[in-house]
Amino acid sequence: MKVCIAEKPSVAKDIAEILGAKQRKDGYFEGNGYQVTWTFGHLCTLKEPHDYNENWKYWKLEDLPIVPANFGIKLIQNQGVEKQFNTIARLVQNCNEVINCGDAGQEGELIQRWVLLKAKCKVPIKRLWISSLTEEAIKEGFEKLQDASKYDNLYAAGSARAIGDWMLGINGTRLFTKKFGQGKSTLSIGRVQTPTLAMIVQRSKEIDAFDVHEYWELKTKYKDQEFSCQIPRLKSAEKAKNGLEYLKDKEFEITSFEQKEGKEGNPRLYDLTSLQVDANKKYGYSADETLKLIQGLYEKKLVTYPRVDTTYLTDDLHPKIPNILKGLQYYSRFTESLLKNPIPKTKTVFDDKKVTDHHAIIPTGVTPSGVTHAEQNIYDLIVRRFIAVFYPPCLVSTTTVLGKVGDLEFKATGKQILKLGWRELYVSEDKNANKDKEEEKIMPHFDESEKGPHEPFVHKGKTSPPKYYTEATLLRAMESAGKQVDDEEMRELMKDNGIGRPSTRANIIETLFRRKYVEKKRKNLVATSTGIALIDTIQNELLKSAELTGDWERKIRLIEKGEYNLDVFKQELYTMVRGITDDVIFNRHRPMQHFRAAEAATQKAEPKKREKKLISFEEMNCPKCKSTKLMKGKSATGCTNFKECEFKVPFDLMGKKLTDNQLKDLIKKKKTGWIKGITDPSNQEKIEGRFLMDEQFNIQFDKKQPDS
């Protein structure tokens, strides 16, 4: 018997169907010589300090740094986790071979390896490595199963990351909390979290310290074309007035007229970060929301693996592109022209050397069904970008005109699109489709040495402070953190790795919100007094710079390649944590009042504001079977024994995402309050209503009447 362990029940079901394991059992599928079971997220985690030493349960400066002799793992304490793990362990103990079908990435490898380690697996292990969940991809993956040992270095790299985060997180958080928390605050320190917060704090300080200055610029109009004077901004109204007087009695003369035709290169395919950036800019989705949406599309077999940091495809995908394009039926108006000719194979799209675990995010060609409005938005971004990379380039004409008035030089530039090319994918189809074209102003032709009257004027302006980070710009800053370090080699490394991994950056941002270190004002991310105080308190620059993350990422990459030893990495971590601990404990010149002041300021500003109580669905009993607890998943809250009970409540109902309070009311009170913005499926109009749960635990909709 062969045991397959998938990353979640839905994937296990798909694999079981393809393998012919159609008999449903308790926690797995069986048939045709296979048993297909599953994990769901992390079943195991690194042991906590008190698991090694009972005294480490208590936070004491004298115990730091906490460094276990050997790191161990344990099951996460949860009834559903324990039950599923026991099922996996029993199957593993009684099989001839295990096939690791977990998420094909560093974290996925770590999750499955820990489970197999805890289950004391002794049989040979194979690895399924796929980039999409389509039937074709799964079948092809099983035909090309690899020996698990091929991914030992990937597991070692995942272990290095987890241990590093544990050592810095546990020791740093306890160290700063006990030293500076004043017994009131838990000061969270993290390898990625802290330098990210430092970036936001620095930007907030730059804005607060910015001194606004007025300035004046000389401009003129000649033949309805605006020209700017090529001198530095003037710092006084008097100088501007004198300059204007100088221009009034002189003719404008064209000194140069140059037109160049060029190309606007095609956009790159999406990696996760660039998708999150565009989704934030266009739809206002947070990084976390986009990650959940793209994960949902992946599980619906509509797109390839999303947690990627490359914008390239492997060479072997080139022959498959036409079939994928043919599958995009709703976009046939764009794909028909492409399919008439061979698909170009360019190095900007196909490059094996630029792909490690997975290629860029692309559609699978499967026709969408059952997607939410938000998922459709993300899917549309991915499909248009995928088609656009194979389109001809956009042809443009750039015009540069130079002129002079007396001894002062002037300049004007303009750009005209000659042929849309790939931009055709981004022309709106609504009534405003030609708005940009209509507004596009074509610069008139000028002859060199021509002269004539002009209309000089003065433009008065003010210097602008740096802009606050939005989630889009912060993601880019995290991705390109190399710009913030001086070392050239480190900068190059950081271009690829940045601060954190693409799959974790969204969670880091959400953590900063939860810790109340950062708050969102409209789209802007602003550091709170507590966040600023924390960064000011950290004197060790290594903790709050991108350099630490860059160094770790470099070494973790080397571990993955088999070029660096995990034990050496752990010893270096111990040395670093030891140094930081001693530095903080024994340095008496540290600011001690930051957090007390920050806490007092917060309490004074918001005396009546109560902290929002988080709703824990895991503590609620299932209303249907009443024998087990509920569990909150990625798209629904449901019974931990769902396969038997079948109780669940989706987060998204009729195009409306329910809040935790609304979900709680629906589960406990059998009805929500009145909710606005629900989509009427008959005409797609927004209406008001409420959701009800009947005696059979089916969800019904009650539309609000005018007199309700």
Secondary structure, DSSP 8 states (H G I E B T S, - for coil): -EEEEESSHHHHHHHHHHHT--EEETTEEEETTEEEEE--S-SEEE--HHHH-GGGGS--GGG-S---SS--EEE-S-HHHHHHHHHHHHHHHT-SEEEEES-SSHHHHHHHHHHHHHTT--S-EEE---S--SHHHHHHHHHT-EEGGGGHHHHHHHHHHHHHHHHHHHHHHHHHHHHHSTTT------TTHHHHHHHHHHHHHHHHH----EEEEEEEEETTEEEEE-S--BS-HHHHHHHHHHHHTS-EEEEEEEEEEEEE-----B-HHHHHHHHHHHH---HHHHHHHHHHHHHTTSB---------B-GGGGGGHHHHHHH-GGGHHHHHHHHTS-----TTTB-GGG-SS---B-B-S----S--HHHHHHHHHHHHHHHHTTS--EEEEEEEEEEEETTEEEEEEEEEEEE-GGGGGGS--STTTTHHHHH--------TT-EE--EEEEEEEE------B-HHHHHHHHHTGGGG-S-HHHHHHHHHH-SS-HHHHHHHHHHHHHTTSEEEETTEEEE-HHHHHHHHH---TTTTSHHHHHHHHHHHHHHHTT-S-HHHHHHHHHHHHHHHHHHHHH---S--SHHHHHHHHHHHH-SS--------GGGSB-TTTSSSBEEE-SSEEEETTHHHH--EEESEETTEE--HHHHHHHHHTSB---EEEEE-TTT--EEEEEEEE-TT--EEEEE--TT-
